[in-house]
């Protein structure tokens, strides 16, 4: 008995579904409807070519305010030999857009004539003179918009399969249409299933999962130009799911059955499809998203009219939110595109340099969410979290790097193709910050956004940030590295890790570092000494008041907080292996706080703001300085100018001073300038 | 007395309006509203940063179907030394997403264990065994999604001013929100004015102008994220317009007063703004669109609540449709962006080579609509019609080339910056065809669209097309150039105009050329001989039956039809200056037909299809061949492959054969292949 899926290549999976749709005569525009020509037509897709019913202009129109005349009557007019024309039979006043009289074939602009009164004298009544004087010959058809200048009746105005934009609506109106025939919007049923699912806004208990995939998928369908119905949550029950699927099939063109697509105990999707129709594919070699199901179900004949099919395609969408979203992009978009008759939406592709090594299963098409930044001339792709459950990685992603099947992984520095979510212009406005995380950076991002800059930060610890700067992989780094020898922050590390790069270093904040502990500090932790659990190795008594061991959670190697810990442990003579949990690592202050809040650890070193955020107690131990490090070339760039202005001005400083545990007195002080 | 506007530079005009809005405290997000978190939130702009209310996951969740256990209990497990764990106290089955028991700190996937029955024998009941056997140590926290893996409570989920995309909605839901605070949509009043305007769908008489600017502008506002109201047409009456403006001001944030913005007899906009408020700018040095009005009006105090302003900005939008659309893009978009708190929408910019000379007033920022194509490695920008009344030029434009103020014009071959409407990927799928126009090319465009190709054609006549190919400015050209010496089509011209370029030439169609005449042929025109009006020069009698002269309309120099005419006139010994209207030129067959339909000419040489289109009679004279000319490098490209397939297959041929006056028997025949 096998619980594994048999993953087939992506192209093969797509081909199987297309073939099934072709057999069911569903690989085509689904239907056509006539809609009124108003702004709601925006974004709809023309179902047929639009041919002009009338010409525009539909008459010879004056292109200026002026006088219509016969060009021939101005022959020979010169400054020294003006021609006079009588209003009425020889010339006639016309406003812009007025039709030319039958006998006229040109217009002279009002500013090019002298208006004369009944006595042949120049008059101020420039629009109603008795005659006009012209001192230059007028060419035939000058200042006239001839019939059909814009549109000639019967010409092609727009092809079929065209997505309507504002100007298109104008051209359609100008060509004599009042309605447009567009592709009917495909109707997509979204069926969330899972006993553990609860609706958005529910009060949660452990094991409850907020059902928001249907929301994301409905929004994706909307972007693609379809309509969707979000069905209520169905519990994991084979018969209930079958019933729901059949119900949805009556009135929808496509069914998305969310979760239950894997091969677990409560994964019914494959069985449901097998019972109600044909299971075409179960498992595709694509990550995230491989436990996808492609199939068709038969809704029965009662609804079949006009030769339409009784077959409804169904896609079993994996449950993890990133997998779900990518499955919809990969498998649903081409179907919606076909049903609407438009080209498949394609993201622009850029080539970027990978900032760190990526491992990938060799048989899979692997989509890796990346942050993209331009540093100097280099476009960089920094991989984000690869967890299929981490929806924020999709939110933060600037693009998707594809590691195609056949490639086992890629090294840092290799060129990777990135399908871009953001435009080149947006990327060029992005300040790429790497290194240690501090909450003030989130605030800084807010302020920068108001000054036409995006701020993308990746947390790799202080040392990681300096190394990245040396490699030219960021514009700036946040760092709070204490030198145990000098007691100074950052400078010696910068000289060590970035020896030949001119830098500017400014102080951002002073901040309290201390131990985050559970509310009420149940283990009575007061200092780093309380972490050492020497009893564990040498059978000594545990040292906390409650007589129980203390479980610590650490920051990752290279983080400034880790260096600070090691410095003080060294001074205090506490061996690191006497600390239970010393090897348990988190990558941010908030990660440490969350570990304590959840009970995974009793304490960890970090900043006050993180403790406050998760309602923990905080035992302050030291103040440290958090600096910003810039390679000189970026410090002087136009890109970063708004950042320096913000740090110099008062508004940002005020906002930071309101956070607990921060000292803004140092903000902006120049620490080092090469 | 001056009727001229005083145009001020664009930046200065924009600054004046912004200053007025700042003074009225209107240069900010207009308002905030809370909306439910559903797919209608898509595209809305966050009004505040969104901070996480809860963590996600909000508990330690199993990341796999498997068994939760204490990692320490698997220490030392090896293939040769398995560890057995009892279900209940030592291990517990969990589905993906289930919470870990309090005592567990790791999950082993179901496929990595042996399930044992009560007797210690392997059982098929893999999810409910009595114990499990493990042959490898499990690291702490492996296959667990720890609390806060995705989102940590209090963290920044999204900044203010962010446009919501599908994944964002998921992240907002995951962070515990049920509603979102977004910027209120600005309300824009669109007031079409003009006595000559009639609503879309009206039966037209000369002088009527279809009012569709309000439709285009409403669609533009929608794209920008605002709401609009399209008011009924107001006639050109000062008091009526004032009344309408005041009415609109009560319930809108911005008023767009369309047309009447110039200085003509019925241009009331400036006077209206002066009466009801402050005229800030009348005339901006930007083309198209210079007679724009910027101002503010005072709606009075009755509606003013919560400290909001009684000032409403008003923009007098020029009447020509291209001017109107560009005015909205240039002046309205920055205001809407500010009111929504989002960055200004910016088109990506590409640098392209101009295909022909452009003249531009030196003081103006001049926006030129261009078709953009990539031919070989060169990105080319081909200027389209510059008429502000030609809305189809906006429809066909792939971008806007900016000729900045200070530059008097640009030469062919110069590099120009193009603000792109289309993506690079779309441009790379575009077949750029230049030369002589034929209606079958419109059909071909339709067929190509179904094969993932765009087809852009520019009509410059047959010779112009060959010259463009020599310059590397197109992938192909349509040509029907008769060699008067050999009676052959195209070959000698290709050798003359493209001497050193290997080409492939295939026949597309044979088509009838003849004289288009008014319905019923009132002048009884039967042959080219009837065009000659020798009487005009030497007092000879006019030669048509009705005793009246025949007015001809010609094609432009270099057009194949023009060559054909000259060839036959030469054979028949008819001097060109004996033909009245010989110098009157049109650039397409349909243009010639329209000239005849409108009475601007009595006849012209062209193809049957054009005559049929405009309900003209047709006097067939000759059959000619229309060929497609390809430089060899493009003929063999992947880009053009679908075109050759279409010409070889039957479907396109069938469609063409249904058009009047076409002979498809030659289609696809190779005429020349170097």
Interface residues (C-beta under 8 A of the other chain):
Chain A: X1 X3 X4 X37 X38 X39 X41 X42 X49 X54 X55 X56 X57 X58 X59 X60 X63 X65 X95 X96 X97 X98 X99 X102 X105 X110 X111 X124 X126 X127 X140 X141 X145 X146 X147 X148 X149 X150 X151 X152 X153 X154 X155 X156 X157 X158 X159 X160 X161 X165 X166 X167 X168 X169 X170 X171 X173 X174 X178 X196 X200 X201 X204 X206 X207 X209 X210 X212 X213 X215 X216 X217 X218 X219 X220 X222 X223 X228 X262 X264 X265 X266 X319 X321 X325 X343 X346 X348 X349 X387 X389 X390 X391 X392 X394 X395 X423 X424 X425 X442 X445 X446 X449 X450 X452 X584 X588 X590 X591 X593 X594 X595 X597 X598 X599 X600 X613 X614
Chain B: X1 X3 X4 X37 X38 X39 X41 X42 X49 X54 X55 X56 X57 X58 X59 X60 X63 X65 X95 X96 X97 X98 X99 X102 X105 X110 X111 X124 X126 X127 X140 X141 X145 X146 X147 X148 X149 X150 X151 X152 X153 X154 X155 X156 X157 X158 X159 X160 X161 X165 X166 X167 X168 X169 X170 X171 X173 X174 X178 X196 X200 X201 X204 X206 X207 X208 X209 X210 X212 X213 X215 X216 X217 X218 X219 X220 X222 X223 X228 X262 X264 X265 X266 X319 X321 X325 X343 X346 X348 X349 X387 X389 X390 X391 X392 X394 X395 X423 X424 X425 X442 X445 X446 X449 X450 X452 X584 X588 X590 X591 X593 X594 X595 X597 X598 X599 X600 X613 X614
